[in-house]
């Protein structure tokens, strides 16, 4: 009686290929489910479930003014993915769908640090619309302007740091820059927010220092309009001004005790010029505070999840944005501490202090003469 032939074990290369195939399938699935979540955000479906409570597909469609057949398919997909809960099943008459307890914190926009609407969902829409331009940029070496990424990216980028600006930024200044905090709290100091975006940091600093006068600058007129609305809504327009300006060319009006460059330096075309302008904006004893990406001191591969996130963001948005215009440096999201120190030296600063934060995505740099 012959012995059955044993199958040969898979080759090492086969095992690696299978593992990669599974990984990329899961990544594709996560991407598809993220786009479905994007639809839920943009169409107000999560907001309706959070604010209006459980609903059948017909009821949710009625609340949101959407087509019932699409809403039913979306709800079934969301229940299958575990993002909404369902009482009953699609085969029973009018199953009721609801958000599980706590899920509204993640799936709706707010200053809650667990909300992923701005960080994870809205940017998808911006990148999706920009993909043809990214393909062209890879071939030409040119940049991709901010307007190509549209309001989804602007709102996502603006809101992504809402929680840290609102809840943590004033505490970081008190803890890491106690001398600056004392000067700002003592009297009518001046603060400049360069690259202010949606204005969340501007408003947070104005509230923290009620005697300070603030100037907020950004190159994007749409972002400036949003920041102005935010300042007015906060009742701060009497001492906070917001205007359109190129950060690389401002600096004709010194006298600021604190000049802030928050989550901006890595994606401006001429970062050294921006820091030079910020240096001119200060008083002789003033400080420039840079908040930027938390990345490793050196390149390592493979990297951890934070490094992977920063690089993917750079490829899909920040590097293309940083390559717009003549003389663009093309910095990108992965702005390592050594690169910040080099840019600061180019701009004339004599000292750079690095402060580790209780935040996984950011590092704080203090620049002084």
Secondary structure, DSSP 8 states (H G I E B T S, - for coil): -----------HHHHHHHHHHHHHHHHHHHHHHHHHHHHHHHTTHHHHHHHH--B-HHHHHHHHT--HHHHHHHHHHHHHHTSSEEES-TTSTT-EEE--TTHHHHHS-SS-TT--IIIIIHHHHHHHHHHHHHHHHHHH-----HHHHHHHHHHHHHHHTHHHIIIIIHHHHHHH-HHHHHHHHHS--EEEEET-TTSHHHHHHHHH-TT-EEEEEES-HHHHHHHHHHHHHTT-TTTEEEEE--TTT--SS--EEEEEEES-GGGSS-HHHHHHHHHHHEEEEEEEEEEEE---SS--SS--HHHHHHHHHIIIIIHHHHT-STT-----S---HHHHHHHHHHTT-SEEEEEE-S-SSEEEEEEE-
